[in-house]
Amino acid sequence: MNAQETQRQHKGLYLSLGLGPVFGNIEDFVKDNTAGDYTLSMSGVGINFDFKIGGAVQENLILHATVTSSALPGPTITIEGNSSIKASDNMSVGEAMIGAGATYYFMPSNIFISGSAGIGNFSIINEDEKINISTDRGLSFQLKAGKEWWISKKWGMGIALTYGKTNLTNNPEAGLSEKLDSNRFAILLNASFN
């Protein structure tokens, strides 16, 4: 590590972009007055996008807005008491959050930890059947930690691990309600400007 890297601090405008694979599952606890109650689980591997914009309130401590989005194409669907099925790749389950949070960099190692909370929802897109459904919104959060290396005076690039969750109640129609809960883990290639 050279002297310049040792002296660098995070100040001013902050931008962060992350992209990588996401793993995990979404549990859907369905209460149906007609068909009865059951649990549906959707799991698989998808893609996660993470964007943050804000600024340093003091050296290495940053407050920011956060937007996250993930898409899981062709999920494996398991209905309680039944075998699992693999959905068509033309069907995808999405999860999104918009919120606010804070990131702190431990210098000079440029290791960071981050937490964000906000509102989130789920969506289902089925291109075969021309279906595009979005749920009601609920509480969502993201925890993130990683390490970056300076690639220029203002840009850092590295890798990050995230854990996120969205929990909400959805009421799509009379006599039907859903409690949705997700657990998602992602490995992101992360770049930041600061």
Backbone as a chain_set.jsonl record, in Angstrom:
{"seq": "MNAQETQRQHKGLYLSLGLGPVFGNIEDFVKDNTAGDYTLSMSGVGINFDFKIGGAVQENLILHATVTSSALPGPTITIEGNSSIKASDNMSVGEAMIGAGATYYFMPSNIFISGSAGIGNFSIINEDEKINISTDRGLSFQLKAGKEWWISKKWGMGIALTYGKTNLTNNPEAGLSEKLDSNRFAILLNASFN", "coords": {"N": [[0.853, -1.19, 0.0], [0.644, 2.163, -0.936], [1.739, 5.513, 0.051], [-0.152, 7.388, -0.749], [-2.569, 5.928, -0.892], [-2.846, 5.317, 1.801], [-3.438, 7.835, 2.906], [-5.886, 8.527, 1.822], [-9.298, 9.427, 2.169], [-12.861, 9.093, 2.642], [-14.911, 11.442, 1.312], [-17.339, 14.03, 0.587], [-19.475, 13.871, -2.372], [-21.16, 10.777, -2.913], [-21.355, 7.815, -4.714], [-22.542, 4.558, -5.379], [-22.418, 1.417, -6.917], [-23.649, -1.83, -7.4], [-23.542, -5.196, -8.594], [-24.577, -8.511, -9.141], [-24.854, -12.124, -8.531], [-27.807, -13.403, -6.884], [-29.157, -15.211, -4.163], [-31.544, -17.329, -2.489], [-34.807, -17.402, -0.9], [-38.381, -16.94, -1.232], [-41.052, -16.86, 0.861], [-44.471, -17.532, 0.824], [-47.252, -17.157, 2.579], [-50.356, -18.198, 2.311], [-53.703, -17.248, 2.741], [-56.667, -18.395, 1.971], [-60.032, -18.083, 1.513], [-61.547, -19.706, -0.067], [-60.024, -21.895, -1.249], [-58.599, -22.755, 0.93], [-55.91, -22.641, 3.422], [-52.414, -22.36, 2.714], [-48.844, -22.857, 2.171], [-46.497, -21.385, 0.05], [-43.445, -21.64, -1.634], [-40.789, -19.954, -3.238], [-37.787, -20.277, -4.95], [-34.279, -20.053, -5.929], [-31.667, -18.977, -8.219], [-30.758, -15.707, -9.019], [-30.385, -12.35, -10.297], [-28.943, -9.467, -8.839], [-29.228, -5.978, -8.247], [-27.81, -3.001, -7.037], [-27.953, 0.287, -5.846], [-26.647, 3.296, -4.634], [-26.8, 6.667, -3.489], [-25.466, 9.62, -2.176], [-23.851, 11.436, 0.437], [-20.845, 12.259, 2.286], [-21.051, 12.793, 5.74], [-19.213, 13.119, 7.638], [-15.698, 12.408, 7.698], [-15.398, 9.375, 6.047], [-17.901, 8.444, 6.884], [-20.992, 7.938, 5.562], [-24.137, 9.071, 4.445], [-27.0, 7.993, 2.676], [-29.348, 7.579, -0.065], [-30.978, 4.548, -1.013], [-31.422, 2.08, -3.48], [-32.559, -1.068, -4.326], [-32.775, -3.97, -6.382], [-33.949, -7.095, -7.507], [-34.088, -9.983, -9.617], [-35.531, -13.07, -10.278], [-35.375, -15.472, -12.47], [-37.372, -18.163, -13.804], [-38.114, -19.612, -11.309], [-37.883, -22.19, -8.747], [-40.74, -23.702, -7.574], [-42.478, -24.532, -4.697], [-45.226, -25.989, -3.257], [-46.784, -26.338, -0.183], [-46.807, -29.625, 1.001], [-46.708, -30.746, -1.498], [-44.8, -31.812, -4.421], [-41.843, -30.169, -5.768], [-41.771, -27.809, -8.482], [-40.246, -26.657, -11.507], [-40.444, -23.482, -12.731], [-41.229, -21.891, -15.894], [-38.625, -20.262, -17.755], [-39.516, -17.908, -18.75], [-40.99, -16.803, -16.821], [-40.628, -14.68, -14.059], [-39.664, -13.712, -10.755], [-39.675, -10.784, -8.966], [-38.032, -8.508, -6.704], [-37.967, -5.528, -4.893], [-36.567, -2.585, -3.362], [-36.779, 0.655, -1.926], [-35.117, 3.094, -0.118], [-33.272, 4.388, 2.697], [-29.993, 4.861, 4.115], [-26.849, 4.133, 5.804], [-23.302, 4.161, 5.348], [-20.135, 3.033, 6.364], [-16.654, 3.464, 6.131], [-13.737, 1.72, 6.923], [-10.669, 2.915, 7.29], [-7.096, 2.735, 6.687], [-7.768, 0.472, 5.18], [-9.989, 0.298, 3.561], [-12.286, -1.181, 3.904], [-15.766, -1.741, 4.203], [-18.925, -1.259, 5.897], [-22.482, -1.453, 5.717], [-25.846, -0.337, 6.04], [-29.282, -0.35, 5.214], [-32.7, 0.714, 5.134], [-36.167, 0.529, 4.25], [-39.035, 0.759, 2.107], [-40.491, -2.035, 0.47], [-41.363, -4.324, -2.206], [-42.855, -7.116, -4.021], [-42.856, -8.644, -7.278], [-44.424, -10.347, -10.012], [-43.763, -11.581, -13.145], [-44.971, -12.972, -16.031], [-44.279, -13.84, -19.091], [-45.326, -15.612, -20.942], [-48.056, -15.838, -20.325], [-48.811, -13.231, -20.303], [-48.785, -11.803, -17.85], [-48.438, -9.448, -15.28], [-47.813, -8.655, -12.2], [-47.904, -6.79, -9.191], [-47.176, -6.598, -5.72], [-48.628, -5.328, -2.607], [-46.918, -2.892, -0.506], [-44.226, -3.181, 1.908], [-42.136, -3.495, 4.877], [-38.644, -3.365, 4.326], [-35.194, -4.33, 4.241], [-31.577, -3.98, 3.975], [-28.405, -5.374, 4.556], [-24.922, -4.91, 4.287], [-21.548, -5.664, 3.435], [-18.119, -5.153, 2.621], [-15.111, -4.954, 0.587], [-12.985, -2.652, -0.952], [-10.747, -1.571, -3.576], [-8.637, 1.094, -4.535], [-8.927, 2.365, -7.769], [-8.602, 4.634, -9.14], [-8.229, 8.195, -8.568], [-10.695, 8.885, -7.423], [-12.364, 6.658, -7.711], [-13.304, 3.486, -6.491], [-13.076, -0.094, -6.507], [-14.451, -3.311, -5.881], [-15.511, -6.117, -3.93], [-18.576, -7.3, -2.518], [-20.723, -8.546, 0.068], [-24.142, -9.226, 0.642], [-27.106, -9.158, 2.681], [-30.564, -9.406, 2.607], [-34.031, -8.57, 3.276], [-37.542, -8.683, 2.829], [-40.693, -8.012, 4.123], [-44.122, -8.395, 4.125], [-47.705, -7.811, 3.943], [-50.077, -8.836, 1.645], [-53.014, -8.068, -0.12], [-54.647, -9.186, -2.531], [-57.263, -9.625, -3.475], [-60.755, -9.875, -2.477], [-61.303, -12.096, 0.202], [-58.852, -13.32, -0.03], [-55.624, -13.359, 1.192], [-52.118, -12.664, 1.667], [-49.061, -13.38, 3.275], [-45.936, -12.382, 2.784], [-42.492, -13.193, 2.833], [-39.058, -12.749, 2.613], [-35.715, -14.057, 2.211], [-32.668, -13.113, 1.239], [-29.482, -13.467, -0.271], [-26.563, -12.036, -1.583], [-23.769, -11.787, -3.823], [-21.73, -9.312, -4.772], [-20.168, -7.479, -7.395], [-18.65, -4.527, -6.737], [-18.649, -1.019, -7.176], [-17.522, 2.245, -6.38], [-17.828, 5.817, -6.167], [-16.156, 8.465, -4.727]], "CA": [[0.0, 0.0, 0.0], [1.498, 3.342, -0.996], [1.39, 6.595, 0.973], [-1.372, 8.049, -1.221], [-3.697, 5.113, -0.48], [-2.953, 5.441, 3.253], [-3.997, 9.132, 3.252], [-7.208, 8.739, 1.239], [-10.476, 9.358, 3.022], [-14.103, 9.221, 1.886], [-15.5, 12.763, 1.541], [-18.111, 14.585, -0.517], [-20.492, 13.097, -3.077], [-20.955, 9.326, -2.888], [-22.136, 6.951, -5.593], [-22.141, 3.168, -5.273], [-23.142, 0.511, -7.804], [-23.314, -3.229, -7.186], [-24.249, -6.122, -9.469], [-24.087, -9.871, -8.993], [-25.867, -13.154, -8.316], [-28.558, -13.394, -5.63], [-29.668, -16.524, -3.793], [-32.479, -17.257, -1.384], [-36.17, -17.848, -1.15], [-39.513, -16.105, -0.851], [-42.142, -17.66, 1.424], [-45.782, -16.912, 0.657], [-48.242, -17.824, 3.428], [-51.608, -17.815, 1.667], [-54.96, -17.515, 3.436], [-57.676, -18.356, 0.911], [-61.32, -18.515, 2.053], [-62.136, -20.703, -0.971], [-59.176, -23.082, -1.421], [-57.929, -23.099, 2.181], [-54.612, -22.03, 3.684], [-51.251, -23.146, 2.315], [-47.577, -22.126, 2.055], [-45.834, -21.511, -1.249], [-42.063, -21.171, -1.565], [-40.11, -19.729, -4.517], [-36.345, -20.192, -4.71], [-33.416, -20.181, -7.095], [-30.562, -18.017, -8.364], [-31.106, -14.611, -9.908], [-29.431, -11.241, -10.409], [-29.24, -8.378, -7.899], [-28.667, -4.666, -8.546], [-27.789, -2.158, -5.841], [-27.514, 1.65, -6.161], [-26.686, 4.236, -3.511], [-26.327, 8.026, -3.769], [-25.523, 10.447, -0.974], [-22.645, 12.209, 0.704], [-20.199, 12.062, 3.584], [-21.373, 13.773, 6.782], [-17.871, 13.31, 8.193], [-14.79, 11.502, 6.995], [-15.655, 7.936, 5.997], [-19.282, 8.118, 7.254], [-21.803, 8.403, 4.445], [-25.587, 8.86, 4.453], [-27.382, 7.856, 1.267], [-30.553, 6.886, -0.52], [-30.648, 3.209, -1.494], [-32.377, 1.362, -4.321], [-32.118, -2.413, -4.675], [-33.721, -4.699, -7.216], [-33.484, -8.416, -7.896], [-34.988, -10.738, -10.476], [-35.29, -14.503, -10.212], [-36.072, -16.117, -13.589], [-37.604, -19.602, -13.71], [-37.913, -20.103, -9.941], [-38.429, -23.471, -8.308], [-41.917, -23.41, -6.757], [-42.91, -25.642, -3.859], [-46.453, -25.76, -2.498], [-46.796, -27.187, 1.006], [-47.407, -30.941, 0.828], [-46.572, -31.192, -2.886], [-43.433, -31.802, -4.933], [-41.406, -28.913, -6.374], [-41.764, -27.705, -9.942], [-39.422, -25.579, -12.053], [-41.243, -22.615, -13.597], [-40.641, -21.486, -17.166], [-37.694, -19.134, -17.68], [-40.258, -16.707, -19.133], [-41.593, -16.284, -15.598], [-39.631, -14.206, -13.1], [-40.131, -13.097, -9.514], [-38.831, -9.642, -8.647], [-38.099, -7.903, -5.369], [-37.354, -4.199, -4.971], [-36.621, -1.747, -2.165], [-36.267, 2.023, -1.957], [-34.99, 3.501, 1.273], [-32.138, 5.226, 3.076], [-29.097, 4.143, 5.008], [-25.533, 4.684, 6.107], [-22.137, 3.322, 5.046], [-18.912, 3.487, 7.033], [-15.418, 2.877, 5.627], [-12.611, 1.606, 7.839], [-9.478, 3.275, 6.526], [-6.867, 2.778, 5.234], [-8.011, -0.819, 4.525], [-11.092, 0.494, 2.623], [-13.349, -2.142, 4.188], [-16.95, -0.976, 4.573], [-20.171, -1.891, 6.322], [-23.581, -0.602, 5.288], [-27.201, -0.778, 6.37], [-30.344, 0.474, 4.633], [-34.065, 0.251, 5.389], [-37.153, 1.293, 3.491], [-40.224, 0.022, 1.712], [-40.207, -2.946, -0.63], [-42.471, -5.136, -2.696], [-42.542, -8.204, -4.933], [-43.586, -8.633, -8.545], [-44.371, -11.573, -10.803], [-43.951, -11.342, -14.575], [-45.059, -14.198, -16.822], [-44.402, -13.398, -20.483], [-46.168, -16.569, -21.672], [-49.47, -15.576, -20.05], [-48.99, -11.775, -20.273], [-49.12, -11.438, -16.476], [-47.514, -8.54, -14.611], [-48.476, -8.407, -10.913], [-47.103, -6.224, -8.106], [-47.827, -6.708, -4.416], [-48.591, -4.165, -1.727], [-45.569, -2.618, -0.007], [-43.966, -3.459, 3.318], [-40.8, -3.184, 5.387], [-37.536, -4.047, 3.658], [-33.875, -3.817, 4.648], [-30.381, -4.586, 3.397], [-27.123, -5.273, 5.244], [-23.893, -5.089, 3.261], [-20.158, -5.49, 3.868], [-17.227, -5.448, 1.513], [-13.753, -4.404, 0.516], [-12.693, -2.017, -2.244], [-9.382, -1.125, -3.866], [-8.645, 2.302, -5.353], [-8.475, 2.191, -9.15], [-8.263, 5.987, -9.578], [-8.257, 9.126, -7.434], [-12.03, 8.924, -6.825], [-13.115, 5.42, -7.902], [-12.878, 2.241, -5.878], [-13.79, -1.269, -6.995], [-14.197, -4.462, -5.03], [-16.537, -7.153, -3.807], [-19.41, -7.112, -1.329], [-21.738, -9.537, 0.414], [-25.337, -8.566, 1.182], [-28.268, -9.924, 3.138], [-31.741, -8.547, 2.573], [-35.313, -9.174, 3.62], [-38.764, -7.903, 2.677], [-41.801, -8.659, 4.819], [-45.327, -7.598, 3.873], [-49.002, -8.456, 3.772], [-50.673, -8.468, 0.369], [-54.433, -8.398, -0.217], [-54.951, -8.998, -3.948], [-58.701, -9.634, -3.743], [-61.574, -10.236, -1.333], [-61.21, -13.497, 0.573], [-57.499, -13.823, -0.25], [-54.535, -12.538, 1.736], [-50.818, -13.317, 1.632], [-47.943, -12.83, 4.04], [-44.716, -12.716, 2.05], [-41.269, -12.98, 3.601], [-37.911, -13.197, 1.813], [-34.341, -14.065, 2.717], [-31.846, -13.109, 0.036], [-28.044, -13.274, -0.114], [-25.978, -11.69, -2.873], [-22.337, -11.515, -3.951], [-21.742, -8.227, -5.746], [-19.04, -6.667, -7.832], [-19.056, -3.21, -6.243], [-17.832, 0.138, -7.552], [-17.994, 3.468, -5.735], [-17.176, 7.097, -6.454], [-16.189, 9.292, -3.525]], "C": [[0.891, 1.243, 0.0], [0.971, 4.445, -0.083], [0.095, 7.283, 0.568], [-2.609, 7.279, -0.776], [-3.933, 5.232, 1.018], [-3.663, 6.733, 3.642], [-5.414, 9.345, 2.73], [-8.298, 8.569, 2.276], [-11.709, 9.512, 2.132], [-14.79, 10.532, 2.292], [-16.373, 13.129, 0.356], [-19.158, 13.636, -1.09], [-20.135, 11.614, -3.087], [-21.904, 8.649, -3.854], [-21.622, 5.529, -5.432], [-23.031, 2.319, -6.166], [-22.682, -0.913, -7.535], [-24.148, -4.121, -8.086], [-23.672, -7.518, -9.279], [-25.206, -10.848, -8.723], [-26.511, -13.048, -6.936], [-29.153, -14.781, -5.416], [-30.712, -16.328, -2.695], [-33.863, -17.696, -1.777], [-37.18, -16.797, -0.707], [-40.608, -17.047, -0.372], [-43.439, -16.87, 1.32], [-46.799, -17.73, 1.46], [-49.621, -17.336, 2.993], [-52.802, -18.206, 2.538], [-56.083, -17.287, 2.424], [-58.989, -18.915, 1.459], [-61.974, -19.592, 1.199], [-61.327, -21.996, -1.0], [-58.519, -23.548, -0.131], [-56.554, -22.463, 2.28], [-53.482, -22.96, 3.237], [-50.03, -22.228, 2.245], [-46.936, -22.44, 0.717], [-44.44, -20.919, -1.117], [-41.483, -21.05, -2.972], [-38.626, -19.518, -4.258], [-35.572, -20.358, -6.008], [-32.298, -19.159, -7.071], [-30.974, -16.957, -9.369], [-30.001, -13.578, -9.965], [-29.888, -10.111, -9.503], [-28.515, -7.109, -8.326], [-28.825, -3.78, -7.327], [-27.23, -0.785, -6.225], [-27.677, 2.533, -4.932], [-26.155, 5.588, -3.974], [-26.497, 8.869, -2.512], [-24.244, 11.236, -0.812], [-22.123, 11.946, 2.102], [-20.605, 13.169, 4.546], [-20.154, 14.035, 7.659], [-16.978, 12.312, 7.488], [-15.192, 10.053, 7.182], [-17.058, 7.506, 6.441], [-20.219, 8.764, 6.241], [-23.274, 8.093, 4.706], [-26.058, 8.864, 3.003], [-28.799, 7.328, 1.103], [-30.114, 5.556, -1.12], [-31.781, 2.662, -2.345], [-31.789, -0.016, -4.605], [-33.205, -3.091, -5.508], [-33.128, -6.058, -7.551], [-34.537, -9.097, -8.75], [-34.557, -12.197, -10.447], [-36.053, -15.186, -11.345], [-36.235, -17.616, -13.356], [-37.439, -20.175, -12.329], [-38.427, -21.527, -9.753], [-39.549, -23.17, -7.313], [-42.328, -24.662, -6.009], [-44.161, -25.225, -3.097], [-46.501, -26.801, -1.39], [-47.521, -28.511, 0.734], [-47.313, -31.49, -0.574], [-45.116, -31.149, -3.312], [-43.126, -30.456, -5.597], [-41.512, -28.971, -7.883], [-40.883, -26.537, -10.346], [-40.272, -24.774, -13.029], [-40.496, -22.308, -14.894], [-39.688, -20.311, -16.952], [-38.339, -17.828, -18.137], [-41.056, -16.134, -17.965], [-40.476, -15.831, -14.668], [-40.309, -13.562, -11.9], [-39.156, -11.979, -9.166], [-39.04, -9.168, -7.222], [-37.363, -6.574, -5.438], [-37.511, -3.465, -3.649], [-36.136, -0.347, -2.506], [-36.244, 2.518, -0.522], [-33.794, 4.407, 1.489], [-31.259, 4.455, 4.045], [-27.781, 4.858, 5.216], [-24.463, 3.659, 5.776], [-20.929, 3.908, 5.764], [-17.716, 2.72, 6.477], [-14.351, 2.874, 6.722], [-11.339, 1.818, 7.025], [-8.227, 3.035, 7.355], [-7.192, 1.475, 4.498], [-9.134, -0.746, 3.497], [-12.124, -0.642, 2.702], [-14.559, -1.353, 4.654], [-18.075, -1.872, 5.083], [-21.295, -0.904, 6.019], [-24.908, -1.204, 5.732], [-28.207, 0.191, 5.788], [-31.694, -0.144, 4.979], [-35.029, 1.118, 4.604], [-38.387, 0.466, 3.217], [-39.895, -0.843, 0.493], [-41.458, -3.679, -1.067], [-41.952, -6.227, -3.622], [-43.346, -8.026, -6.215], [-43.427, -9.982, -9.223], [-44.673, -11.198, -12.25], [-43.93, -12.692, -15.286], [-45.326, -13.8, -18.265], [-45.297, -14.328, -21.299], [-47.644, -16.234, -21.538], [-49.781, -14.084, -19.942], [-49.443, -11.292, -18.896], [-48.031, -10.537, -15.925], [-48.192, -8.065, -13.326], [-47.478, -7.809, -9.936], [-47.882, -6.32, -6.804], [-47.935, -5.338, -3.739], [-47.169, -4.009, -1.191], [-45.452, -2.92, 1.484], [-42.541, -3.111, 3.688], [-39.74, -4.02, 4.682], [-36.222, -3.482, 4.185], [-32.768, -4.583, 3.952], [-29.188, -4.333, 4.303], [-26.035, -5.625, 4.231], [-22.512, -4.87, 3.877], [-19.243, -5.863, 2.713], [-15.875, -4.795, 1.631], [-13.537, -3.842, -0.883], [-11.213, -1.655, -2.332], [-9.474, 0.107, -4.763], [-8.148, 1.984, -6.759], [-8.203, 3.544, -9.817], [-8.375, 6.89, -8.356], [-9.598, 9.091, -6.704], [-12.783, 7.592, -6.871], [-12.467, 4.258, -7.161], [-13.678, 1.09, -6.454], [-13.445, -2.455, -6.125], [-15.353, -5.429, -5.039], [-17.298, -6.933, -2.504], [-20.36, -8.284, -1.16], [-22.929, -8.801, 0.999], [-26.325, -9.6, 1.706], [-29.449, -8.967, 3.143], [-33.008, -9.314, 2.87], [-36.424, -8.17, 3.337], [-39.893, -8.699, 3.319], [-43.039, -7.794, 4.642], [-46.565, -8.477, 3.848], [-49.626, -7.921, 2.499], [-52.121, -8.947, 0.343], [-54.897, -8.183, -1.661], [-56.438, -8.964, -4.283], [-59.451, -10.053, -2.485], [-61.474, -11.732, -1.063], [-59.848, -14.111, 0.384], [-56.484, -12.853, 0.34], [-53.256, -13.356, 1.768], [-49.87, -12.597, 2.584], [-46.677, -13.314, 3.355], [-43.492, -12.327, 2.851], [-40.094, -13.546, 2.806], [-36.637, -13.223, 2.64], [-33.449, -14.156, 1.494], [-30.388, -12.771, 0.377], [-27.463, -12.997, -1.491], [-24.473, -11.497, -2.741], [-22.195, -10.515, -5.088], [-20.344, -7.76, -6.117], [-19.441, -5.227, -7.539], [-18.09, -2.13, -6.691], [-18.394, 1.373, -6.854], [-17.155, 4.661, -6.157], [-17.302, 7.946, -5.215], [-14.883, 10.072, -3.395]], "O": [[1.788, 1.366, 0.834], [-0.114, 4.324, 0.487], [-0.674, 7.716, 1.426], [-3.588, 7.879, -0.334], [-5.078, 5.248, 1.468], [-4.419, 6.741, 4.613], [-6.084, 10.279, 3.171], [-8.236, 7.693, 3.139], [-11.613, 10.002, 1.007], [-15.192, 10.713, 3.441], [-16.185, 12.615, -0.746], [-19.656, 12.737, -0.412], [-18.973, 11.24, -3.247], [-23.113, 8.881, -3.818], [-20.413, 5.308, -5.355], [-24.252, 2.48, -6.172], [-21.484, -1.182, -7.452], [-25.325, -3.846, -8.322], [-22.456, -7.704, -9.257], [-26.376, -10.465, -8.686], [-25.87, -12.663, -5.958], [-29.593, -15.437, -6.36], [-30.753, -15.28, -2.051], [-34.074, -18.282, -2.839], [-36.875, -15.898, 0.078], [-41.043, -17.93, -1.111], [-43.498, -15.694, 1.679], [-47.161, -18.843, 1.077], [-50.004, -16.2, 3.273], [-52.901, -19.339, 3.009], [-56.406, -16.153, 2.069], [-59.057, -20.087, 1.829], [-62.853, -20.313, 1.672], [-61.88, -23.077, -0.799], [-57.936, -24.632, -0.098], [-56.088, -21.822, 1.338], [-53.579, -24.181, 3.362], [-50.15, -21.002, 2.256], [-46.843, -23.596, 0.304], [-44.266, -19.835, -0.56], [-41.666, -21.942, -3.801], [-38.248, -18.678, -3.441], [-36.122, -20.747, -7.039], [-32.015, -18.552, -6.038], [-31.481, -17.275, -10.445], [-28.834, -13.88, -9.718], [-31.083, -9.828, -9.409], [-27.348, -7.145, -8.715], [-29.86, -3.809, -6.661], [-26.172, -0.691, -6.847], [-28.718, 2.516, -4.275], [-25.197, 5.662, -4.743], [-27.544, 8.833, -1.865], [-23.627, 11.653, -1.791], [-22.846, 11.479, 2.982], [-20.516, 14.35, 4.211], [-20.079, 15.058, 8.341], [-17.467, 11.454, 6.753], [-15.314, 9.559, 8.303], [-17.377, 6.318, 6.381], [-20.235, 9.985, 6.084], [-23.618, 6.991, 5.134], [-25.57, 9.651, 2.192], [-29.366, 6.716, 2.008], [-29.018, 5.445, -1.667], [-32.953, 2.766, -1.981], [-30.655, -0.125, -5.069], [-34.394, -2.814, -5.353], [-31.938, -6.162, -7.846], [-35.731, -8.822, -8.622], [-33.375, -12.516, -10.575], [-37.247, -15.454, -11.208], [-35.358, -18.263, -12.785], [-36.695, -21.142, -12.161], [-39.286, -22.002, -10.496], [-39.334, -22.468, -6.325], [-42.506, -25.725, -6.606], [-44.154, -24.226, -2.378], [-46.288, -27.99, -1.626], [-48.673, -28.529, 0.302], [-47.79, -32.595, -0.831], [-44.289, -30.525, -2.648], [-44.036, -29.702, -5.942], [-41.364, -30.031, -8.492], [-40.78, -25.547, -9.622], [-40.761, -25.305, -14.026], [-39.276, -22.454, -14.969], [-39.911, -19.471, -16.08], [-37.771, -16.754, -17.935], [-41.719, -15.106, -18.102], [-39.48, -16.536, -14.511], [-41.374, -12.954, -12.012], [-37.949, -12.206, -9.081], [-40.087, -9.397, -6.618], [-36.259, -6.5, -5.978], [-38.467, -3.694, -2.909], [-35.195, -0.18, -3.281], [-37.227, 2.382, 0.206], [-33.356, 5.107, 0.576], [-31.71, 3.521, 4.709], [-27.617, 6.024, 4.856], [-24.676, 2.453, 5.902], [-20.725, 5.122, 5.773], [-17.748, 1.494, 6.364], [-14.097, 3.895, 7.363], [-10.985, 0.997, 6.179], [-8.271, 3.118, 8.583], [-6.919, 1.373, 3.302], [-9.237, -1.626, 2.642], [-12.745, -1.008, 1.705], [-14.415, -0.399, 5.418], [-18.163, -3.055, 4.755], [-21.1, 0.311, 6.056], [-25.067, -2.424, 5.791], [-28.02, 1.406, 5.853], [-31.821, -1.363, 5.1], [-34.754, 2.286, 4.325], [-38.744, -0.419, 3.995], [-39.134, -0.444, -0.388], [-42.481, -3.657, -0.383], [-40.77, -6.261, -3.965], [-44.375, -7.351, -6.236], [-42.425, -10.673, -9.034], [-45.696, -10.582, -12.546], [-42.976, -13.459, -15.15], [-46.453, -13.464, -18.626], [-45.954, -13.886, -22.241], [-48.4, -16.328, -22.505], [-50.881, -13.707, -19.538], [-50.36, -10.479, -18.783], [-46.843, -10.821, -16.08], [-49.043, -7.177, -13.361], [-46.336, -8.262, -9.856], [-49.101, -6.145, -6.786], [-47.41, -4.337, -4.227], [-46.321, -4.879, -1.394], [-46.441, -2.917, 2.217], [-41.819, -2.501, 2.899], [-39.913, -5.22, 4.469], [-36.14, -2.304, 4.533], [-32.975, -5.671, 3.417], [-28.98, -3.211, 4.766], [-26.208, -6.531, 3.415], [-22.331, -4.002, 4.731], [-19.543, -6.763, 1.928], [-15.542, -4.17, 2.639], [-13.87, -4.486, -1.877], [-10.531, -1.463, -1.326], [-10.313, 0.151, -5.663], [-7.075, 1.404, -6.925], [-7.648, 3.603, -10.914], [-8.589, 6.413, -7.242], [-9.635, 9.252, -5.484], [-13.753, 7.417, -6.134], [-11.251, 4.073, -7.199], [-14.83, 1.269, -6.849], [-12.307, -2.606, -5.681], [-16.081, -5.548, -6.025], [-16.744, -6.446, -1.519], [-20.748, -8.93, -2.133], [-22.757, -7.855, 1.767], [-26.374, -10.741, 1.247], [-29.34, -7.842, 3.632], [-33.063, -10.536, 2.738], [-36.273, -6.971, 3.571], [-40.032, -9.901, 3.091], [-43.024, -6.606, 4.965], [-46.489, -9.702, 3.746], [-49.699, -6.71, 2.29], [-52.422, -10.076, 0.729], [-55.465, -7.14, -1.987], [-56.836, -8.341, -5.268], [-58.841, -10.534, -1.53], [-61.551, -12.541, -1.987], [-59.681, -15.31, 0.611], [-56.49, -11.665, 0.019], [-53.292, -14.581, 1.882], [-49.876, -11.37, 2.683], [-46.382, -14.509, 3.347], [-43.453, -11.264, 3.471], [-40.135, -14.698, 2.375], [-36.502, -12.507, 3.632], [-33.468, -15.162, 0.784], [-30.113, -11.902, 1.205], [-27.832, -13.655, -2.464], [-23.971, -11.097, -1.691], [-22.502, -10.83, -6.237], [-19.457, -7.661, -5.269], [-20.462, -4.755, -8.038], [-16.873, -2.291, -6.602], [-19.611, 1.528, -6.75], [-15.966, 4.548, -6.458], [-18.401, 8.142, -4.696], [-14.709, 10.832, -2.442]]}, "num_chains": 1, "name": "protein.A"}
